[in-house]
Amino acid sequence: MKTNEELRTSLRAIDRRSYPAYKSLAGNWSFGKYILNIEHVQGDPFAAPSQLSGTVDSRTAGFPTACWEAPWNRTALEDYLLRRFGRQAGRFFRLARAPGRAGCWQ
């Protein structure tokens, strides 16, 4: 598994290159307490969007086991985490409105 420093180096190397260059970023990147999973990288401006996910060990996350054992509790925890992530991401990125598009991160 590659490290976050290797990801930083890769991003600097491909900065401002065409979409296909970013395909090399697919894979798992370790950030110590969590893993960034880049599952799909957008191939061109009109292709399906990139897909990313994160993995955190349950001991590191610190949520009680009851939070994910039952399906309804897991759904509630996932909803909570996604809302928190969205709020935090919004502090660093602004949502740009493109004509005819729902929006994209900048």
Helices and strands as residue ranges (DSSP letters): E 2-3, H 4-14, G 19-25, E 27-30, E 34-40, E 51-56, H 58-61, H 66-69, H 71-92, E 95-96, E 104-105
